[in-house]
Amino acid sequence: MNLSSPPGEVRADLLPRDAMRRFHRLRGRRLDRPRTAATLVSLALSAVVHAVTAAVLAAGVLIVVGWGGNVIGWLCGSVPIAIAIWTRPRTVRLPDGAEEVTRAEAPALFEAADRIAGAVGAAPPAAIHLHDRLYRCAHLRPGLRRRPVLLVGLPLLLTLTPRERAGMLGAELARDVSGDPGRGLLVPSALATVGEWRHALTGMRVDGYRDFGDPLVEANSAVKGGRMASQAIGKVTGWILVWPLFLAEFALRRLVSAQSQHAVYYADQVAARAVSSRAVVEYVDALVMAESRLTPVMAAARRGETADEIRRAVLSRDAGPGLVAARREKSLAGQAAWQAEPPMALRASLLESAGVEEGSAGLGSGESDRIDAELSRRLARAVRELSRIT
């Protein structure tokens, strides 16, 4: 597989069957937003998951109230209340270490983001957060207010050319109009909730397992066999109690995976119509090439080179198509079934086959240089952080 090869040459043996079937069904087509019917089913399943949590909380409260001042009643009621609180719906949160930059501090970055957001039809970011160690960019709606926030990893920004930066802004901002149910408030919190339920009911600690899952008590283990047996019984009981939620999780993950992957492919095409297919493909390839790009940057940081010197080296590099093709193929391995994000190699290949009209809301070298200048202090700090990583 290379940059100009047809997408049919993607190795099917490296991918989950569902992802490969979806890729072959969508290649060469102008995509629409994901289907509404499947999204409604995902929302309905998510509502059921949250209803179970609410029912458990209500049961705990009724036990406490019904048993009055009885200590046993308080103890019995506190368990479902604690589980319901532990598995409560959660909103998206920004990662630790994310630092907000204001419009006054980064006018060129906000101007570029606003312009490209308008081109893809997304809401302009209300805030931009930077992260010193993150090699990714994401458009998020954190918290209950769900304000649009752009999270930019400075190591990623440091290694991108101006065209790739335009592709980054276009591809990530277009996620906001992609119709992805996994970006809503209800579905992601339901997936997190069923994961917490699974951990609460079947995640009791057992010190060792053989491949077939039986508890393993080592000859010199300080853990008593009786304790191991009770833990195993707890796991079996948890499996019996939680199997309906497992079925809901299985169905929900499969539905959301199909819709989310379709939404990402659709967002890439929307971004291509705004900034250009080449910009989006090169950005996706930059994500595929993360290790190859970060290794020389980290080596330069350890040598004491400045952010400006690293940027000059980045802009003068020339990654051959053979290396990009090899990295794309390598990225296909180890893909989990029903994951929300499609493989990067498929994103690039699908966009290359789509033949969408090209956009022009790009990012020039002068504007990119202004972004570097206004973020110079933060880029220098990110370089220092990279130099400490061993």
C-alpha positions, 0 to 999 in steps of 0.5 A, spaced: 500 500 500 502 506 498 500 513 497 497 512 490 495 505 491 487 503 491 484 502 497 482 495 495 490 493 497 489 494 504 491 488 507 484 485 510 487 480 514 490 485 519 483 488 521 477 486 524 471 483 519 466 489 521 471 495 520 474 492 513 466 490 511 465 498 512 471 500 509 469 496 502 462 499 503 464 506 503 470 507 499 469 511 493 463 514 495 461 521 497 458 520 505 452 522 508 451 523 516 450 516 520 443 514 519 438 517 524 435 510 526 441 507 529 443 513 533 436 513 536 437 505 538 443 507 541 440 513 545 434 508 547 440 503 550 443 508 553 437 511 557 436 503 559 443 503 562 442 509 566 435 507 568 438 501 571 443 506 575 437 510 577 433 504 579 439 501 584 439 508 587 432 508 588 432 501 591 437 503 596 434 509 598 427 505 599 431 500 603 434 506 608 427 509 609 423 503 610 428 500 615 428 507 619 433 507 624 435 500 623 443 499 622 442 493 618 437 497 613 442 502 613 448 497 611 444 494 606 441 500 603 448 504 603 451 498 598 446 500 592 447 507 593 454 507 593 454 502 587 449 507 583 454 513 585 460 510 583 456 508 576 453 515 575 453 518 568 459 522 567 461 528 562 467 529 558 473 532 562 479 535 559 486 531 561 490 533 567 495 538 565 491 542 559 492 549 560 487 554 557 490 560 552 486 566 551 484 570 544 488 575 546 494 571 547 493 567 541 489 571 536 492 567 530 490 560 532 483 563 534 482 566 527 485 560 524 480 555 528 474 560 527 475 561 519 476 553 518 470 552 523 466 556 519 468 552 513 466 546 515 460 548 519 462 547 526 461 552 532 467 556 533 471 553 539 469 557 545 476 556 548 483 552 546 487 548 551 494 546 550 497 540 553 505 539 553 505 532 552 499 530 548 500 528 541 493 529 538 488 534 537 481 533 539 474 537 539 471 536 545 464 538 549 466 537 556 462 538 562 455 540 563 455 546 559 458 542 553 462 549 550 466 547 544 473 546 546 479 545 542 484 541 545 491 541 542 497 537 544 503 542 543 508 536 541 503 534 535 503 542 533 510 542 533 511 537 528 506 539 523 507 543 517 502 549 515 498 544 511 498 539 516 495 544 521 490 546 516 488 539 516 488 538 523 483 544 524 479 541 519 478 534 521 477 535 528 473 541 528 468 537 523 467 532 528 462 537 531 458 536 525 459 529 524 453 526 527 457 521 531 453 519 537 459 517 541 460 525 542 453 526 545 452 526 552 448 520 553 451 515 549 459 516 552 456 516 559 452 510 558 458 506 555 462 508 561 457 506 566 456 499 563 464 499 564 463 501 571 458 496 573 462 490 570 468 492 574 464 493 580 460 486 579 466 482 576 472 486 578 474 483 584 481 482 585 484 475 584 491 474 584 492 470 578 489 466 572 491 461 567 489 462 560 482 458 561 481 463 567 481 458 573 484 461 580 491 460 580 494 459 588 501 459 587 505 454 592 509 460 596 503 465 595 501 469 602 494 469 599 489 464 603 486 459 599 479 460 602 480 468 600 481 466 593 475 461 593 470 467 596 473 471 591 472 466 585 465 465 588 464 473 588 466 473 581 461 468 578 455 471 582 457 478 579 457 475 572 450 472 573 447 478 576 451 483 570 449 479 564 443 483 562 448 489 562 453 485 558 448 484 553 446 491 553 454 493 553 455 489 547 449 491 543 451 499 544 458 498 543 457 495 536 452 500 534 456 506 536 462 503 533 459 502 526 456 509 527 462 513 530 467 510 524 462 512 519 462 519 522 469 520 522 470 518 515 464 523 514 468 528 518 474 527 514 470 528 507 467 535 510 474 537 512 477 536 505 471 540 502 473 545 507 481 545 506 483 540 501 484 532 501 491 533 501 491 537 507 487 532 511 491 526 508 497 529 510 495 530 517 492 523 518 499 520 516 502 525 521 498 521 526 500 514 523 507 517 523 507 519 531 513 515 533 517 517 527 516 524 528 517 524 535 523 520 536 528 526 532 524 531 536 525 528 543 533 527 541 533 534 539 530 537 545 535 533 549 541 536 545 538 543 547 535 545 541 530 550 541 523 550 539 525 554 533 530 550 531 526 544 531 521 547 527 526 549 521 528 541 521 520 539 521 519 544 515 525 541 511 524 534 512 522 529 507 518 523 509 518 518 503 512 515 500 515 508 502 516 509 509 509 512 510 506 506 506 509 502 511 507 506 517 500 505 515 500 498 514 503 497 521 498 501 524 492 496 522 495 491 526 492 490 533 485 494 532 480 492 537 473 490 534 468 495 535 472 501 537 470 507 536 475 510 532 477 507 525 484 505 523 488 511 521 490 508 514 483 506 512 481 514 514 487 516 509 485 511 504 478 512 504 479 519 503 484 518 497 478 514 494 473 519 495 474 524 489 471 530 493 471 537 491 477 541 494 477 546 499 481 552 500 480 555 507 487 553 508 493 555 513 499 559 510 506 559 512 505 566 514 499 565 519 503 558 521 509 562 523 505 567 527 502 561 531 509 559 533 510 566 535 504 567 539 505 560 542 513 561 543 513 560 550 509 554 551 512 551 545 519 552 549 516 549 555 513 543 551 520 542 548 523 542 555 518 537 557 520 532 552 527 533 553 525 530 560 522 523 557 526 517 557 
